[in-house]
Amino acid sequence: MATSTRVSGWGSSLGAPGVFPVATGIGRALARRQVALLGAAIVGTIGVLAIVGPLMAPYDPISQRLLDRLEPPSPAHWMGTDNLGRDIFSRLLFGARITLGVGFAAAAAAAVLGVAVGTAAGYYGGRLDNVLMRLVDLLLALPSVLFALTIIAALGNSVPNLIVAIACAAIPTFARLSRGSALGVRTADYIEAARSVGAGDSRIMARHVLPNISAPLIVQFTLQFSSAVLAASALSFLGLGVQPPTPEWGAMLSDARTVMQMAPHVAIFPGCAILLFVLALNLLGDGLRDALDPHLRSRR
Amino acid sequence: MARFISQRLLSLVPTMLGLSLIVFLILKLTPGDPAFVLAGANATEEQIRNIRIAYHLDDPLPVQYGQYIVQAIRGDLGQSLRTRRPVISELLERLPASLELGATAFAISLLVGVSAGVLSAERQYSLWDNLGMVLALVGISVPIFWLGILLILLFGVQLGWLPTSGAGDWKHLILPAGTLGLSSAAIVARQTRSAMLEVLKQDYVRVARAKGLAEHVVLVRHALRNAAIPTVTVLGLQFGNLIGGVVVTETVFAWPGLGRLIVESISFRDFPVVEGGVLLMAGVFVLANLCIDLLYGYLNPRIRLG
């Protein structure tokens, strides 16, 4: 790769590989992976629908029309109606914003905090690294669902608490990953060079360490986003996340349980939406990992 | 080996103490006065004061935690706020059902995942391989509660072959364990295929084939054994997913296990049961990982002797 001599906004003029060459590399490598591109296209489409969907929704997602309850898919209701006569297609469009929003916010919060902790631990090493990593190991010993359940139990059911619960459970993974990557680059020549021209620790971490450990973190973020969407919908399904009548994909499946024997479509469409989005994110994540892992790339 | 096992067993003590501290501190984040929560909405001042004394709520946090640990070591995890029964009795009543579900699901994930992974690797790029890996990718992405709902609709409602909820004879176990096991098998299959593909390129496999050994002997005795370590790693990680899956699956199938008890207890704000349940499940997870560590030691002497 010809990245080591490039100068980038994130990188420096000291010969450190910057993040833009990585991004260009990702773009080029992804372009050769049609399945990953398909995943990116589906994620992008659902993302756009989540943003503009409420403008396109044919019905109010909350108002009940009991005379229309449990109608099968038809030209009037493309995906049918639920047990309270609400249009499932409209609820899916509105729900995308909440499900994806919770997943993205949780993954982003976990990434920011986890990477900050992990990068500091890896960069400084020593006692700070020891203390932080023992704590992270301890948190990793608690399965993420149990961790999230405990936080929900303490804080109660609400969308912000759901984000906090899922994010807290994912922080240790980002911390471990970024710490390992930071350890690998902290003795690099360009870090020494930056230090020798008087750059401070926080500047070195932000401008030199972070851009150079970003590749595995981008992959992890993609995969963590899909896990967070699954976790958010699972917790809402259990009645511990988003509460009725707010449309959320997992909560819609929870509502469907009582009527699915009479009207299976009520359970099928929200499940398909979750599956499609998570599958697309996993395709994208797998493609990114293949594109960014030199070992896997060279084998192709 | 005895030294290796005793070292690993000793390492459980600080882990469990740390986990109990984390769960204890998180539950102390509960907004408001816990005495009000415990006493209920109609409690008098005196009742609230009595609860404060009984539960040592005015003591400093380190003292409260110390008392909790001492009592926990004696097997006393407090009293359920909902049923007024000892928490430990509630948990031990539900634990066998969860272990039964988790163990059966684990066996399914091992059997299906390893078999599918080995067959896919052996016939790389064949129709079977492509189909298996597409199914594995879908299996990883499918929400477990939706898979459960689909299986209920198919096998319970449409075909009427299997009961859809509750526990009883072996037929009740098939759908929940199948849901949980298949979901986990997808990850095991992908990892087994990947590890087997690496191993099948090795010289010793070529030598085994050149000696004229039957293909199944080459696969099982030479390749699978050496591909076992990364697969065992994934199996260890799968315990965490299985425990999360148990919580969700038990709710979908009304399975009377520990996961469902925790979810119900969160809804009723029954904190002593939530605390005890989470710790018990975490303990099972830590013990399962200990078994994986020991299996590593068995599979790879360098780990045992290092």
Interface residues (C-beta under 8 A of the other chain):
Chain A: L138 L139 A141 L142 P143 S144 V145 L146 L149 T150 I151 I152 A153 A154 L155 G156 S226 L230 S233 A234 F237 L238 G239 L240 G250 L253 A256 R257 M260 Q261 P264 A267 I268 P270 G271 I274 L275 V278 L279 N282 L283 D286
Chain B: T15 G18 L19 I22 V23 I26 L27 K28 L29 T30 P31 L137 V138 I140 S141 V142 P143 I144 F145 W146 I149 L150 I152 L153 V157 F239 G240 N241 I243 G244 V247 V248 T251 V252 I262 V263 S265 I266 S267 R269 F271 V274 V278 M281 A282 F285 V286 N289
